[in-house]
Each structure stands twice: as structure tokens, then as C-alpha cells.
């Protein structure tokens, strides 16, 4: 009697529990995929990888602390046999290039269907590259220097982020609402591919954006 083939063992890394839960329950529909662990941070992901030895990791990119790129690099350094698929909400060429250079074998957007995600997991498990169609299109586009798409107002806000001002203080300084200040900071993080304000400030200084 032939034994059943082993399932592809995966862990889900995302700092939002709702997203982790949604992915876990959606993937229950596939008999050949088993979620063997979850992590809410890069640090936790390293621990879970060591404990569960997954075949594939679904990796969020924008997380506090260790972001997806740094976590991917650390996982591949310790466990080169583990395949990593970056799963993000943001279409950002620089972000994609960095995580692929860190060792990811796939790059998908979170609007992907669950069937497409399952197929991407199987493709990664087989050691083959998988990219969202939007990501493949981005590779054909000219590379933009970091910061070139920032508006004049966003550059003003970035200056204040580098100074260490909070969202409340930025709103007061620029005489705008708190929600507007938050929106500007969020847009800046996305355009710079930064996980948090500190990383955005570091990128701004390194790239002479301020």
C-alpha cells in the first residue's frame, strides 16, 4: 500500500493576527499544504523556523523590528533549504529587488487569490521562481531612485521625521490634521520601502533626501 505524500510545511509571518488567521484557514482547503507555525515578527519567525523546519515561509515585508528583507536574509543564512515567498500589499520595485536579493524565491501581492497562492507555494517548494504579474511588470520598468516620487509636502514631512517629531508634532508644525500627518508618513514609508519611521529616517540620511 502506497503511503500518502508528505504535505508542504509552511509558516506564516505577519504582524497582523487577522491576516495570519485568514491565510491559515484559507489554506486548509489544500490537502498538500500544512501550516505548521506562525510568527508575528522577524525575531519570532527565526525561532519558529528553527523549531518547525518548514519547507516554505510566507513573509510579510513591512513589520516592526526586523523587516521582511532582514528576516529573509537571516532565515536563508541559517536554513538555506527553506524557501521564502514575500507577500505584501505594496507594489514597490526597490522593495521587491531587496527581498529577492536577500534570498526570497517569490514575490506576491496580498490581493492574490488563494488558489494562486497555493500554486505559488508548490512552485517555491519545487525551487522555482514565482512572481505576481504586477511584480514581473515592475521588473521591465526603469528603476526609480529612492525618494524621487516623494512630493514636496512629503519631503517636508520626511525632514520632520528625521528630526524625530511624532505625528502629533508634525501635524502641529505643518498646521494639518493628525490624520493627514499620518497619511503622509504612511506614504513616505511605502515609497521608501521602509518598515518604520526609524528606517525611513536612516534611508533619508543615507540617500541624501534631507
C-alpha positions in Angstrom: 0.0 0.0 0.0 1.5 3.4 -1.0 1.8 6.0 1.7 0.3 9.4 1.3 2.8 12.1 0.0 4.0 14.5 2.7 2.4 17.9 2.8 4.4 21.0 2.1 5.1 22.5 5.5 4.7 26.3 5.7 4.8 29.0 8.3 3.1 32.4 8.0 5.0 35.5 9.1 2.9 38.7 9.5 2.5 41.2 12.3 -1.3 41.3 11.8 -3.1 38.3 13.5 -6.1 38.8 11.3 -4.1 38.2 8.2 -2.3 35.2 9.7 -5.7 33.7 10.7 -7.2 34.4 7.3 -4.3 32.7 5.4 -4.2 29.7 7.8 -7.9 29.0 7.4 -7.9 29.6 3.6 -5.0 27.1 3.2 -6.9 24.4 5.0 -8.7 23.8 1.6 -5.5 22.2 0.2 -4.5 18.7 1.4 -1.0 19.1 0.2 -0.2 22.2 2.2 0.1 22.2 6.0 0.5 25.4 8.1 2.9 24.3 10.9 3.6 27.6 12.5 3.0 31.4 12.7 5.1 34.4 13.7 4.2 38.0 14.3 7.7 39.3 14.0 11.0 38.6 12.3 12.6 37.5 15.6 9.8 35.1 16.2 10.0 33.8 12.7 13.6 32.7 13.2 12.6 30.9 16.3 9.6 29.2 14.7 11.7 28.2 11.7 14.3 26.5 13.9 11.5 24.7 15.8 9.3 23.6 13.0 11.7 23.3 10.0 9.2 24.4 7.3 9.6 24.0 3.6 8.2 27.4 2.7 7.8 30.7 4.6 5.1 33.3 3.6 6.8 36.5 4.6 5.3 40.0 5.2 7.7 42.8 4.3 6.6 45.7 6.5 7.0 44.6 10.1 8.3 46.5 13.1 11.8 45.5 14.3 13.2 43.1 11.7 11.5 43.7 8.4 10.8 41.1 5.8 14.0 41.6 3.9 16.3 41.3 7.0 14.3 38.3 8.3 14.5 36.6 4.9 18.3 37.1 4.8 18.6 35.7 8.4 16.4 32.6 7.6 18.4 31.8 4.4 21.7 32.2 6.3 20.6 29.7 8.9 18.3 27.4 6.8 19.3 27.7 3.2 16.9 24.8 2.3 13.8 26.9 3.3 12.1 28.8 0.5 10.7 32.2 1.2 7.8 33.9 -0.6 7.4 37.6 0.1 3.7 38.5 0.5 3.0 42.3 0.6 0.4 44.9 0.0 2.8 47.3 -1.7 4.0 47.4 -5.4 7.4 48.7 -4.9 10.2 47.7 -7.2 13.0 48.6 -4.8 11.4 46.6 -2.1 10.9 43.6 -4.4 14.6 43.7 -5.6 15.9 43.9 -2.0 13.9 40.9 -0.7 14.8 38.9 -3.8 18.5 39.7 -3.2 18.0 38.6 0.4 17.1 35.2 -0.9 13.3 35.1 -1.5 12.1 32.9 -4.3 8.8 34.6 -4.8 7.1 37.9 -4.6 3.3 38.1 -4.4 0.7 40.8 -3.6 -1.8 40.2 -0.8 -4.7 40.5 -3.3 -3.6 37.2 -4.8 -6.3 34.5 -4.9 -5.9 31.6 -2.5 -5.6 29.2 -5.5 -2.8 31.3 -6.9 -1.1 31.4 -3.5 -1.3 27.6 -3.2 0.2 27.2 -6.6 3.0 29.7 -5.7 3.8 27.6 -2.6 4.0 24.5 -4.7 6.3 26.3 -7.2 8.5 27.6 -4.4 8.7 24.2 -2.9 9.9 22.9 -6.2 12.7 25.5 -6.2 11.2 27.7 -9.0 10.8 31.4 -9.0 7.2 32.8 -8.7 6.3 36.5 -9.2 3.0 38.3 -9.2 2.1 39.6 -12.7 2.4 43.1 -11.3 5.9 42.3 -10.0 7.0 40.9 -13.3 5.8 44.1 -15.0 7.8 46.2 -12.5 11.0 44.4 -13.5 10.5 45.7 -17.0 10.2 49.3 -15.8 13.1 51.7 -15.3 14.4 51.7 -11.8 13.5 54.7 -9.8 15.9 56.2 -7.3 14.6 56.1 -3.8 12.8 59.3 -3.0 12.3 60.6 -6.5 8.5 60.1 -6.2 8.2 62.0 -2.9 6.0 65.1 -3.2 7.3 68.4 -1.9 5.0 68.1 1.1 6.2 64.5 1.8 9.8 65.8 1.7 8.8 68.4 4.3 7.2 65.6 6.5 10.3 63.4 6.0 12.5 66.3 7.3 10.4 66.3 10.4 10.5 62.5 10.8 14.3 62.7 10.6 14.2 65.4 13.4 12.3 62.9 15.5 8.9 64.6 15.6 5.8 62.5 16.3 2.7 62.5 14.1 1.1 65.0 16.5 4.1 67.3 16.4 4.2 67.1 12.6 0.5 68.0 12.4 1.1 71.0 14.7 4.2 72.2 12.8 2.6 72.0 9.4 -0.9 73.1 10.6 -2.6 70.0 9.2 -4.9 67.4 10.8 -3.4 64.4 12.6 -4.9 62.0 10.0 -3.2 64.0 7.2 0.1 63.8 9.0 -0.4 60.0 9.5 -1.2 59.6 5.8 1.9 61.5 4.7 4.1 59.3 7.0 2.5 56.1 5.7 3.0 57.2 2.1 6.7 58.0 2.8 7.2 54.6 4.4 5.7 52.9 1.3 7.7 54.9 -1.2 11.0 54.4 0.6 10.3 50.7 1.3 10.8 51.4 5.0 9.3 49.2 7.8 9.1 52.1 10.3 10.0 55.7 10.9 13.5 55.0 12.1 14.3 53.1 9.0 12.8 55.9 6.8 14.9 58.4 8.6 18.0 56.2 8.1 17.3 55.8 4.4 16.7 59.6 4.1 20.1 60.4 5.6 21.9 57.7 3.6 20.3 58.7 0.3 20.7 62.5 1.0 17.0 63.1 0.8 17.1 65.6 3.6 
